[in-house]
């Protein structure tokens, strides 16, 4: 399994790499929106983790581009954001249709559960 994490904090990317690697998920980090889109194109991951406040391109714009790209429109996306108001979660899950919405700070169990649910949804859809 492989994940791309688009996040502007390298320390957080390293933390997520450590947590997910214990479950056999390789994490490739990208620190900006355009770099993240390029990384997703190149790596074709099983799941994308996406911060909303990233350099050079808003996270929602990255999400929109992923959903309009034929090769990646079905790739599950887990938003990982400091925007933790209930309205932020509702906009993400109900209106935008992200697969999972995880708020910072999070613990390793929450991260693993979100990623596993997102990957399971993809597998259900492909069966």
N, C-alpha and C positions, 0 to 999 in steps of 0.2 A: 504494500500500500504506500501511496505517496501523497503528500499534501504540499500545497504552496501557501505560505503565510505572508500576506502583504501587510506590513507593519513598519512604522518608522522608528521603532525602538529596538535596536539590535539585541539588547539584553532580554527583552520579552520574546523575541524570536528564539534566542538560545534556550530560554526556559521552556517554551513550547516544544522545541526539538527534544529536550531532555525528557519531558513528560511523555510525548507521543512515541518516542523511540522505544520506550519500555513495552509498548504494545505492537512493535514491529512496523510503525509508520515512519517513513522517512519524511523529513520536513525540509523544504527548500524555501529560504527566506528571500523577500524582496522588500526594499525600503521605500518605494514610491509607487504611485499608480501606474505609470507607463511601464516601469520595470516589472511590476507585478503582472500586467497583461502579457508582456513579452515572455515572462517566465511560465505563465500558464499555457501559452501557445506552444512553447518549446517542450515542456514537461508533461502536458496532458495528465494532470493529477487526478486522483480519486476524489479529492475534496479541496476546496479553497477556503482558507481562513482569511477574513478581510476586516481590517480596521477601517473605520469611516473617516477618520481625520489623518490623512496621509498627504505627503508633499506632491505637488505638481498635478494632482487630479483628485477630486473628491471621491471618497469610497463608493458613494451611490453611483457616480458616473462609471467607475470601474465595474460595479455590479451590472449596470445597464449594458455596458459593452460586452460583458461576459454572456449575458442573456440573449444578445442579438447576434453573437458569433455562433455560427452553425456547429463548429467543432466542440464548443464548450457550453452550449446553452443548457445542457442537462447535468453539468457538473455541480454537485451540491456546494452551497456556499454557507459558511458559518460566519456571521458577523460577530466580531469580537471588538466591543466598543466601550468607551468610558461613558457614552451617552446612556444613562441608566434609568431615565424616567420611563414610566409605563407607556407613555405616548410614543417614545422612541421605539420600544419593542413592538408595539402595535403597528406602527408605520412599517417597520422592517418585515415583520412576519405576515401581517394581514394584507397590507397594501402593496409592498414591494415583492412579497413572496419568497423571502430568503428561507432557507431550510431550517436554520437555527439562529438564535440571537443570544450571545453570551456577553454578559457585562463584566467589565473590569472593576475591581479585582476579582479574579476567579480562583478556584482551587483546582487541583489536578483532577479530582473526580468529576467536577462539573465540565471541565474541558473534554475529558475522555468520553463522557456520556453524550455531549453535543456532537462530537465528531463521529462517534459510533452510530448515533441516530441518523445523522446526515448521510453517512455511507450506506446504512441499511435502506434508507429511502431510495437511494439511487439503484441499489441492487433489486429492490422490489419492482421499480419501474422498468428495469431492463428484462425482467422475467416475464 
